[in-house]
Every structure is written in C-alpha cells, then in structure tokens.
Amino acid sequence: MLEHADHAVPRHRHGYCVDDVARGLMVLCRELDPSEALLRQAEVYLAFIVHAQSPDGAFHNRLGYDRRWLDEPGTGDWWGRAVWGVGTAAARSPLRSVRERALTCFESAARCRSRWPRSMAYAALGAAEILSVRPGHSGARWLLNDAAVTLRVAGADRGWPWPEPRLTYANALIPDAMIAAGQHLERPAVLTDGLRLLHWLLEEETHDGHLSCTPVGGRQPGDKPPAFDQQPIEAATIADACVRALDVTGDERWQAGLASAVGWFMGDNDAGISLRDPDTGGGYDGLTAGGYNANQGAESTLALLSTLQHARRLA
C-alpha cells in the first residue's frame, strides 16, 4: 500500500513541517511488514524530527528550504504529533537503532506539557505506545496521566456531553486518548468516559447511515448535518479511536465505526464521492458540497493511508 506513495519528506510551499513528518513516521512504523525502502524512509523522518527538537524537549515545526527554522520551538499540535510519532517508532520499529533514538527523543519531549488539549491528546497516544512495550516507563505514565486530567472534563449538558462548547477538528482524538489512559493507567472510570464519548461522537457524526464529519468551521449544539467542508483528519481520528476501542473491549460495534471511516474516504459520504485518487493513491484535501478539493496534501494522504492500514489489519 505504501510502496506507491511518494516517500520524500512531506513539504509545503514554504518548506517542511514536523507536523506532517511525524504523521508519516507514525504510518511507516505501523506497517506490519515494511520493505527495506520503508525502513530507510522511517530513519529519514526520525532524523528530521530529532533535528527539530530543542534542548528543553519542545519542537520547531517549520523548516524553510534554506534549512533555517521559520519558528521558535513550542508545544502546539506539532509537539503532540511528534511525541506520537517517536513513541510509535520507539515501540514498533523493527530497527533497534530507530527504537533507541526515538525513545531518547520521546523522553526529552515527555518532560514538556502543552496548554492545548489536542496537543496533549496526541502526546498521550505516543505515551500509550511506549507503555505498550514498557509498562513501567515513568515519563510516559506521568505524561499520560496529565493528559487524562486535561481531557477528562464532563459536559454540563446531558444532550451535549462533549468537553468543549463545539466540535472542531480531529475530534475523536480526545476519546482515543482517554481510552488509552484508562487502559494503560488501569483507570476504569477514565476508560468508560472515553468509550461513552466516542459512542456519542459517532452518533453525532452519523447522517443517513454514513459518517458525516464535522466541517472545518466546527459544529455546535443545534447544528444539523450535513455541512461542509469536511476534512480527512476527522475520519482518520474516528478510525484510530474505534480500532483502539475494539482492541481494548473486543466489542465488534467499534468495527462498524472503523467501517464508516473507511467508507467516508471511498464514497459513502454526504456527497457520494470517493476521496481517494485511483491514479496516485493520494487523498483529496476535503469533501465539499459539490465534490472534493482536488489538492492532495500530506495530511490528507496520510489520513487516508492510516485509515486503510487499520482496515487491512483487521481484515
């Protein structure tokens, strides 16, 4: 599946982003039987992320084509995704050198904390990867604990249990991180809250029997689907969270949630149009009322690939 993708470091008009390289590293390291080319590419991605890290564990995000950083190190979403990426590499790479270098990078990053809930949620997924192979790792446990505290805020409205006043982006990331925290920290109440929140989100984002993703402008109580533009990252986080819920509980209803995410990419969506380019294997950037955004950015293609990875593994 990944052999047909362009494995150059993901880039944008103004340079390269740790944000997308970290996603790429995560997808590469989740491959069950990677080729030699994919293993080498994972080494390149990891080297880029390590280069982006500052001594305090934070990360730059944007590198210009002149090899100069365009920003200061920080702990925004790119930090969380970098932690997720190196955590996955440390836990899953077949190469010992990659696992060791990724673990060192993770341990430095795990000293940081972010004020942004989604950044903490991404980091929590990286900590969960570490704990899947090193259950006693103190840095990963503390990071996962602090993420759970940040995310576990019950909604005041029974009809709107979401911990924020509106849905925004990558929403299933929040219950995914809560489920991971409940599992690895052995906290049944956190696990239950995460599963309930994921179930509510799936119901909220289902319309006429298919996934109807929260649009880029968000969704608040009272908004009715469908709405546009819908983003691939939303479907990909639904897939990630449902697979984790399935692995943790064994409840096959979560497999239906994964199927809805796969279906969204393949045309079972509000526009009835596939978001996968059959010629390149890339993913289109968004679902619009009239079709799709024909651009094929790194985030969208990686969202498609990661979702199809889950489907292939469970098949």
N, C-alpha and C positions, 0 to 999 in steps of 0.2 A: 504493500500500500504506500509506504513512504518512499519507496525506491524511485517513484516517478516525480517526486516533488523537487523543487529547486532548493538545494541544501546550502546555498550561500547564506551568510549571516543576514537575518531579516533587516531590511533597511527602509528608511523613509526618505522623503525628498531632501531633508536637511542632514541626514546621517543615519546612525544606527541607534537602536533603543534597547536597553537592558530589558524593558518590559516584554518585548516580543522574543528576544533571545532566550529569556528564562522560560517562556511558554514552549519554545522549540526544544529546549533541553528536557523539559518535563515529558513532552511527547516522545522524544527519541528514547529516553530511558524507560518508558513504559512499553516499548516494543518487546514482545516475548522472544523473538528470535532475530535479533538485529544482525545485519550484514556488517562486513568489515568497514564499508563506507559509512554506515550509520554510526558505528562506534567511533570512527575518526571525527565525524561531524560533531558528535557529543563532546569530544575533547575540545574542539574549537569553541563551541558555545560556552562550555565551562570556563575556558581560559578568558573569554571576553567578560564573563560575569565577575570572575576573580579580579580582573583588571579594573572593573568598575567600583570595587569595594574600597571604602575609605578605612583608615585605621580604627575608627570607632564602630565599625560594622555596618554603617549606612551605605547606600549605593548612589553613584551617579546614575542618570537614566539616558541622557542623550550624548552621543559622541559624533562630532562633525567629521566630514570626510577628510579634514586636515588633521585628524587624530587628536583633536582637542575637545575636552568636555565642554558642553554648552550649558551646564547647570552645576549647582552645588550638590553634594551628597545629601540625601534625605531619606525619609521613611514613608513616602507615599505608596501608592499601589505597586510601583515598580520594586520597592523594597520587599513587600509581601510576596510578589510573584518570584523574585529572585530567591527568597527563602524557600518557597515551594519548589522551585527548580532544583536548587542544590540539595534540598532534603531528599527529593526523589532520586537524584543522581547518587547520593550517598547510600541510599537504601537499595537501589535496583540495578545500578550499572554492573555489567559483567566484569568490568575492568577494575582491578584493585586500586590502581593509581588514581582513577577517576573518583572512586568511592572515598579514598582518603583525602584527596584535595577538596572534594565537595564537602566532606564533613568538617574540615578546618574552616572553610568559608561559612558554613552554616553556624558553627559555634561562635564565630565572631558576630555574625548578623543577629543571632538569637539573644545577644545582650541588649539589643535595641527594642524599643516599643514605639508604636505609632498611635496617634490620636484618631486615626481614621479606621472605622470598624472593618471595612472591606480589606484594607491593608493587613490588619490583624488576622482577619479570617484566612487570607491567602497564606500568611505566615504559619497559621495554625495547621494548615494542610501539610506544609513542609515539616513541621514538628511531628505530626502524626506519622509521616513516612519514617522519620528517624526512630520513633518509638516502636514501629512495627518490626524493627530489627534490633533495636537497643532499648528494651523496655525501661531500663533504669537510667536513661540519659537525663541528667538533672536539668540541663539547659533547655532541652526540648519539653520536658514536663512543665517547667515554670512558664515557658512561652505559651504552651497550650492552655495552661491554667489561666493566665492573664487574658488570653484571647476569649476564653469561655466567659470570664467575668465581664468583659467588654460587650460581648454579643448577647448575653442572656438577659434581655430586658423585655418583660412581658408587655404586650399591648394593653392599653387601658380599655379598649372597646372590644367586646366579645366578637363583634362582627368584623373587626379589623385587628387580629392578633399580631400583626407584623410589628417589629420593634421600632419602626420608623413611620413617620406620618404618610409616606408614599413609597411605592416601589420605584426603584431607579434602574440600576444596571447590575448584571451578574448576581441577581437576587438569591438564587439557590446556593450561592457560596456561603451565605450565613447559616442556614440549617446544616449544610455539609460540614462546616467547621464545628458546629455544636454536636453533631452526631459523632465526629471524630474525637472530640473532647470527652464526651460521655463514654465512648468505647475505651479509649486508651488511659483515661484517668479513673475508670471504673466508677462513674457517677451516673447511676440510672436516671436520676431526675433530669440531668442535662441531656442525656440521650433521648429520653421521652419527649422533652421540649423540642429538640431538633427534628425528630420524626413528625411530630404534630405540625410543626411549622412548615415542613416540606410538603406534607399532605395538603395543608391549606393552600400553599402556593400553587401546587399542581391544579387544584380545583379553581383557583382564581385565574390561572392562565390556560384554562381549557375552554374552548368555544366550538360548538357544533361538532364535538367529538375529537378535536385535534388541538395541538398546542397552539396557543395564540399569545406570543411573547409580549411582555411589557414593552411598549415603544420607547424610542430613545428619549422622548420627553417625559417619561415616567407615567405612573398610574396612581391615582388616589382613590379613596373610598367614593363610590358612586359612579366612577368611570366604567363605561361598558365597552367590551371588545366587539369587533377588532379595532385596533388603532395602529398607526404606522409612524415612522419606520421601525421595523423590528430588527434586532441585532443578533448575529450568530453567537455571540458570547453568552447570551441569555440561555439559548438552547443547550449550549455546551455545559454550562454550570448545572442545568437541570439533569443532564446525563451523568455528570460526575456525582452529584448528590444521590441520585437514585441508585447508582451502582454501589455506592458506599452503604446506603440503607439496605440494599439487597444482601450485600456481603455480611453485614452485621446481624440482620434479623432473619434472613432466609425467606422472608415474605415475598412471594412472587408478584404481588401487586406493584412492587417497585420496578419490576422488569417492564411492566406496561408504561411506567413513566419514562424509562430509557427509550422504549419503542416510539413514544410520542416525540421525543427529541430527535431521534434518527429520522422519523417521518417528516418533521418540520423541514429538515435540510433537503429531503428527497421530494418534496412537493405536497405533502399532507399538511397544508398550512392555509392561512386566510386568503392567499392569492392563488393557490393551486399550482405553484411554480417551483421547480427544483432550484436549489441554491448551490448546486454542485456543477462546475463546468466539466462536461464529459471529455473535453479535449485536453485540458491541463490538469484535471483533478483538483483544481483550486476551488475555494469557496467564495461566493459573491459576498459583498460587504453588507448587504441588508435587504430586507423584504419591504417593498413599497406597495402602495395601493395599486399601482399599475404594473408591478412586476418585481424587478430586482435592481439593485445598484450594481452595475457591471464591473466595478473595480474589484480586484481580488487582493485585498491586503493581507499581511501576515497574520493579524489577529483572527480574521475570518477564516482563512485557510486552516490555521491551527485548531480553531474551534471545531471545524468540520472533521479534521483528522482525528482529534482526540475523541470525538463522539463515535466515529466509526471504529476506533480501537476498541472501545467498550463493547460495541455490538459484535465485533469479531470474536473477542474473548469469550463472551457469553454464549455465542453460537456454537 
